[in-house]
Amino acid sequence: MELKFRHRDYKSEEQVHSLHRVAAVTHPLSLQSPSRDQVDVTDYGRDEFFDPLRGDHGKPEDSMKGLGRTSTEIAGEPYRDIAIHFLGKEWTSYKKVLMQKFPVSKMISISSLSSSIMKTGKGPEKPSTDVHLEELDEEGVNYITLQEYVSRLTELKDEISRAWHASDRVTSFNLSIKVAKLLSDTSVLQFYPTLFVLATEILDMLGDMVWERIRQKAEYTEYGTLVHLPDNFQATHICAEAKETCYNWFCKVGSIRELLPRIYLELAIYHCWRFLSEQPANNLPRLVMMARGIADPLASFYCRLYLAHCAQKLPQRDIGLLIISMNDMKILLMNGAHVSSTKKPSGALSGTRSSKLGLMEPAIEYVMKCLFKESCELLQIGDILMGLGLARNQSELFGNSSCVSLVLHHLLRELPIRIVCSNALDILHLIECSNDYSFDQCLNYKLLGLRLCENISHVNEVNLVMKKVIQVVSQFNSLDEYLNVVDAHVDIALQKHMNSYLDSILDGIFERTLDDEIGENELSSLQSILLKILNHFDNLENILRLNHFNQILSVMQGSSRTIVNTQILSIATRNSCVRDPTTIQFLFEVSRSLHDSINLSTIKEKENNHSAHLVSHFIHMVDYDSEVELHLDFLVQCRGAFGSMSEVKEMIVHSSNLLVVKATRNDISDVIFVKSCIACSEVTISSIPSHLKQLNLYLETAEVALMAGLVSNSDGLVDSALRCLHNVDLFEGSRMPKDIDGFQSTLCKFCSLIVMIPGNIERGVTSIPRNMFSILSSLSWMLPSMKAKMLCALILTVAALSQNNLLYHATHDEVMGNDSLFYCDQQYLQELSSFSAVLLQSLIDTVVQEPIQAARGNLALDACNAIASSFGVCQGASDFSSKLVETAKLSLSSNNKYLQSTIEFLNNRGLVQRGET
Amino acid sequence: MSVEIKLSRSNRIYRPNEPVEGKIVTKLSSSISHQGIRLKVNASVNLQVRGGSAGVIESFYGVIKPITILNKTVEVLKSGRISSGSTEIPFSFWLKDPGEKPLEKFYETYHGGDISIQYLVSVDISRGYLHKSLSATMEFIIESEKGLENLPEKPISPEMVIFYMTQDTQRHSLLPELKSGGFRVSGKMCTLCSLSDPIEGELTIESSAVPIQSIDIHLLRLESILVGEKIATESSLIQTTQIADGDVCRGMTLPIYIILPRLLTCPSIFAGPFSIEFKVTLVITFQSEQSKVHSKSNFKTLKSWHAAESIPLELIRTK
């Protein structure tokens, strides 16, 4: 069979086919102004490392606010974040949070009093004398399971509601008293908040039932007609009978002997005062004072919490009683030693005291929240502060000198930000004077810092404030405390460009890291501080100029270190090349530490990928300029250091190849250097796990070697590439092949490389394409469609090789193309022709194997096009084309456009007679 | 077959110058004939002297003849028939007939220990000798007339008494540690109080070496009865109200606020044959080993771990 390659004159073809070119007035990409480009870039960088949910609040202070309040940061302080966004939310959600904050163990210790209430659920009630005797017997503590306790409370709740609806209101009242009595037992400790929530739910239910009953009575006039009671009714509109019933309820409550249940029950029905009085809040101060009679601090604090809650059911707000409540709690806290000393001998107290304080804290928090809930007026805030004994007058808001630190803490949290900002110096003084057992002073300093950071631009006398803060923290010996406070304030120093303060902060940290142990808390604070600094400067040179930055970084470890490292790398390599050798060395160490941390935690794939991406980006950005040898040394160093990051190794190969290109371009024809670059690439490629990636990199390196004139190296690399090809398996065990297009384009690239490689007579001029063909034929997983496309590509390659003047050549002068080597060599052409016959036969066989009809038709047409492009008019080409056209006609409908245009093309090329179609 | 009295006011409170109104409700399975429906109104002060109280001779023990305030019969219906099912027969009567001079003053209703003042109305449907008559009784409550001129206007001027309690003001023996450590409690309380208002006052623990267990306020009644030539006086507890539970903070003012219970209290009375007075006793219980054993305190017998202060209380009805 005769095959004749089509002769191509690429130059004239280009002239015929290329469009007429006109010079453009402006560069199409220069339409956007450069500054806008800049913005886009930085925004992109931000989004990458900040929470994307924060949206477009890109301002630094916003981001710090977010950081300052995250739960990880304050994990060290228990329940500090109880209902941070409470204002405006419901009591129910507050209760939920309260319960979650104090998880309860399975067993609850209870006093004999509550155990007698608990017992009454089972069997008939015992005569009171028996119960009394039992109380005497059961000296000490009893235990009950949480489940029992809760189910008994639920039982009580059901009983109360059942009795009420059976008109046995006395029983439901008496049972409610029992429930309230449970609240006087604080020996349940950790369970108390939960108990409080459950018990007040029952009491609130009773309060609502009483309210509803009186409302119903009020909706009937004395003549029995129904009237609607508006929500904002006045006590004067209420009929006498409803008032009578209402007053009776208060009488009943008033007859309860014990103080605590009496207060709770009056509070539960307190909103019913609206039926009796135009000023329903008038009795609240009395209840506030009554709560003083409860000596147990825990019980009395929660009583005040409930009071604050119940007071909100009234239409009028009264901050006065909240202030009295708060002041009473303050006094109790100040007398803390006295209160606890009556319970247990001192000494062993420190532990229980702090846990009890923790239990009491929600009450202070809630009352403080209520206090500032609607007080936005400056005058009112002045009143509150005066009420709390802090302000001397409306203008001197923090004139007096001290406050209980726990109360101060919650005050600081609730104060409007502008008050905090305009009185920062006074508040600092206040914190300094308020140092007691109830709360860690340094956390108050920290809180102040965080609040100030909410609006740094409004802080008054910011310089003095920072001076004072630095002075305060310099007294701290503990690293943890130091970091806590500094972390909160560092943003101010950064934003106000107080470099000397920043220096002294870093000095302080460094000094304390020398002899203090660094635990989890310290690490997370360090992380936060360093991130703030990094984000502020956004430029590595400036950061490295800071005192001790490097040393501080080196004491860090674990995930915090990784996070900081990640941020350093991303900042350093974001915009420009890295040229400075010390910076390169620093970043190399950072990268190495990042790489090493991956070995420890191989689970987080995504993070690891991100790290690898950053490191490889860093390597990409490194630029030694003309010092190519140093650059190569660096790459070799990297290869040793980042063994477990495949992406990084790819980058090393690219970079070292780039070095070769650079060297050739700049006429640094140092063969030894180029060879070592290529050797470096070659060695690195072999350690990359993916065969497909290896294949690509071998091809790239082979091309580079060819470019540098190293034909034998190139041949070796092509051989390696072929070995790789042999091992490629796109299925990798799965049912669907991965990245078919990528693989096909790799093979096309390979084919195009073949055009440049000088044929080796010893191995046979077509040895490379033949090898490639045989490997492709041997790959069992190849689909017919893929194989057909590869065969087309090979046919086109062989056709290209047959030309007297090749389409392109290797750039190196010493590398001769096949057109020069085998110009008009008949043997050479014969070899090509016979190989193409093999390919064509294989192509036809392959096309037929395609199972899907339409795809088969298209493949056949693809093959026809390849033949028509490659061969001139000859019998062989005509035969193959006819066969393929037949196959296509069987598979596709006759008006298929591809079919029609292909036949048209074949006709034009003279491969098929017009009559045949 | 039943009969009951329903008064026009659900709280059953009437004043002497008001008509008492209501309905007699019969629920019958078949209609009956009757020989008239009458209401009997009976009001009296019942007195009794219990044994054991000091100075009373054994032989006087028991019930003393009650003092009648009112005893009258009102005919509601003349003889006739009442049909089956539920029937309501309205009635209305005056305690004070315009011309009539009452036997006694209309004291306010009071349910006490030895003395009680009760106003009862009972219905009687007589059905001849062959059938048992149907009857029912209902208590109604009398409060002093609001229109009376001798009642003081509200608000009454607060008559407060200031008191101090220390280890030296106690007349019973105290625990040695109480005696030596000392305590000082100050406070004030009203001594004249309107029945419709709470008893108000305040109390402050200024100091106490021994921790406090509880502070309770006992509301007491003093009931005196003239027996022959002697007066038998008995004090008893009406209500206890705790105002401090545990060792409360020193120097903090605790409020005293006691709502007076209805029926169990009335305006203080000084009548010839009897008198009803009230007082408040404030008892501080200190923590001690012994107090744990006797956890329930008795207002009458003060123990060595108690400190007490009694304040007389005059109750009045205001407009």
HADDOCK unambig.tbl for C-alpha pairs under 7 A between the chains (distance, minus, plus):
assign (segid A and resid 251 and name CA) (segid B and resid 259 and name CA) 6.22 0.50 0.50
assign (segid A and resid 251 and name CA) (segid B and resid 261 and name CA) 6.96 0.50 0.50
assign (segid A and resid 254 and name CA) (segid B and resid 258 and name CA) 6.70 0.50 0.50
assign (segid A and resid 254 and name CA) (segid B and resid 259 and name CA) 5.87 0.50 0.50
assign (segid A and resid 256 and name CA) (segid B and resid 241 and name CA) 6.97 0.50 0.50
assign (segid A and resid 257 and name CA) (segid B and resid 240 and name CA) 5.60 0.50 0.50
assign (segid A and resid 257 and name CA) (segid B and resid 241 and name CA) 4.54 0.50 0.50
assign (segid A and resid 257 and name CA) (segid B and resid 242 and name CA) 5.65 0.50 0.50
assign (segid A and resid 258 and name CA) (segid B and resid 241 and name CA) 6.57 0.50 0.50
assign (segid A and resid 258 and name CA) (segid B and resid 242 and name CA) 5.23 0.50 0.50
assign (segid A and resid 259 and name CA) (segid B and resid 242 and name CA) 5.18 0.50 0.50
assign (segid A and resid 259 and name CA) (segid B and resid 243 and name CA) 5.70 0.50 0.50
assign (segid A and resid 259 and name CA) (segid B and resid 244 and name CA) 6.69 0.50 0.50
assign (segid A and resid 259 and name CA) (segid B and resid 245 and name CA) 6.76 0.50 0.50
assign (segid A and resid 286 and name CA) (segid B and resid 255 and name CA) 6.68 0.50 0.50
assign (segid A and resid 289 and name CA) (segid B and resid 254 and name CA) 5.87 0.50 0.50
assign (segid A and resid 289 and name CA) (segid B and resid 255 and name CA) 6.15 0.50 0.50
assign (segid A and resid 290 and name CA) (segid B and resid 254 and name CA) 6.00 0.50 0.50
assign (segid A and resid 290 and name CA) (segid B and resid 255 and name CA) 5.88 0.50 0.50
assign (segid A and resid 292 and name CA) (segid B and resid 254 and name CA) 6.43 0.50 0.50
assign (segid A and resid 293 and name CA) (segid B and resid 243 and name CA) 5.80 0.50 0.50
assign (segid A and resid 293 and name CA) (segid B and resid 244 and name CA) 3.96 0.50 0.50
assign (segid A and resid 293 and name CA) (segid B and resid 245 and name CA) 5.84 0.50 0.50
assign (segid A and resid 293 and name CA) (segid B and resid 248 and name CA) 5.98 0.50 0.50
assign (segid A and resid 293 and name CA) (segid B and resid 254 and name CA) 6.32 0.50 0.50
assign (segid A and resid 294 and name CA) (segid B and resid 244 and name CA) 5.88 0.50 0.50
assign (segid A and resid 294 and name CA) (segid B and resid 245 and name CA) 5.09 0.50 0.50
assign (segid A and resid 294 and name CA) (segid B and resid 246 and name CA) 6.52 0.50 0.50
assign (segid A and resid 294 and name CA) (segid B and resid 248 and name CA) 6.68 0.50 0.50
assign (segid A and resid 295 and name CA) (segid B and resid 245 and name CA) 5.85 0.50 0.50
assign (segid A and resid 295 and name CA) (segid B and resid 246 and name CA) 4.77 0.50 0.50
assign (segid A and resid 295 and name CA) (segid B and resid 247 and name CA) 5.29 0.50 0.50
assign (segid A and resid 295 and name CA) (segid B and resid 248 and name CA) 4.42 0.50 0.50
assign (segid A and resid 295 and name CA) (segid B and resid 249 and name CA) 6.93 0.50 0.50
assign (segid A and resid 296 and name CA) (segid B and resid 246 and name CA) 6.74 0.50 0.50
